[in-house]
Amino acid sequence: MARPLRVEHEGAVYHILSRGNRAEFIFEADSDKEYFLQILQKAAERYGIVLYAYCIMGNHYHLLVGVPFGMLSKVMHAVQSSYGSYLQRERGWIGHVFAGRYKSLCVEKEGYLLELSRYIHLNPVKAGIVKKPEEYLWTSYRCYMGEEKKPEWLTVEWLLQEYGKSFATARRKYREFVEAGIDSPPFFPAERIAGQAILGSKEFIEKVTRGIRKEGNLGDVTAGHLYRRTIALAELYREVCRFYRLKGIAKGKSGGQGRDMFIYLAKRETGAMNREIGEMAGGISFSAVTHQYARTLKRLEGDRKAMKEWTREAEEILSNVKG
């Protein structure tokens, strides 16, 4: 089964999410959460990680963490194995504590860290546990607001400085920013995630994928083509229009085979995000791109003759696209 790629390099920042096995409550008591914070402290001291935000819920946790010296896998192994040993020792836990691999998303700091911190701090509100984020004791939000002493291993300055040099002003504006997401919950920017592993601008994604391509060792990863291909989306668009003699690609039935082929090849051969593909495919939504791609695959699977002709056309188009 394909798996999301682990993007690891020095200086990277990640949103980490890990859940209890079978969605079980692995942080039942306050003492469990307190012990997990002690583990994070030790990880910060040992590996030099920079923790920007955290949230410990009953059956999962979120971290926003930077790794100046890399070694994300070592950090997370230390964190999760330490907590697993604690549950086995103190609670008599039997079997796996966490549900498979933790999820890690390599994040562009500028433009995304602030939004993700709000997403993390509003988790208890979204779950209906509290009405205000400061009412929940097991997130970093109270430290941001100055309602709780900030531990040395938690870094709040980088995010707060977005709102000014004065801590009082920065805290007030950050509170307004977070609370604005209570009535209008912020969405997780799923349409901007590339290959289930990278979140950021087009330039950031290309920078990260260039490094991955140089390192190789991609194996059987989700959207592996994203890290191998260098085809430009605009160049593919021009060649599809030329091949099918189109002035442009329209949405709906009028888009025809040209639109379907563009979406098919864009998904398979470029590193473009669904949002970008949708904009060029007649202005359709990022979810519509996914649905159309799935429909094309299903249609071709049931018709060998159509698949043969489709493959011939796709290969001819790609042969004329500049890498």
Secondary structure, DSSP 8 states (H G I E B T S, - for coil): --B------TTEEEEEEEEBGGG--S--SHHHHHHHHHHHHHHHHHH--EEEEEEE-SSEEEEEEEETT--HHHHHHHHHHHHHHHHHHHS---S-SB-SS-EEEEE-HHHHHHHHHHHHHTHHHHTTS-SSGGG-SSBSHHHHTTSS---TTB--HHHHGGG-S-HHHHHHHHHHHHHHHHHS-----GGGEETTTEES-HHHHHHHHHHHHHH----SBTTHHHHH--B-HHHHHHHHHHHTT-SS--SSGGGHHHHHHHHHHHHHHB---HHHHHHHTTS--HHHHHHHHHHHHHHHHT-HHHHHHHHHHHHHHHHTS--
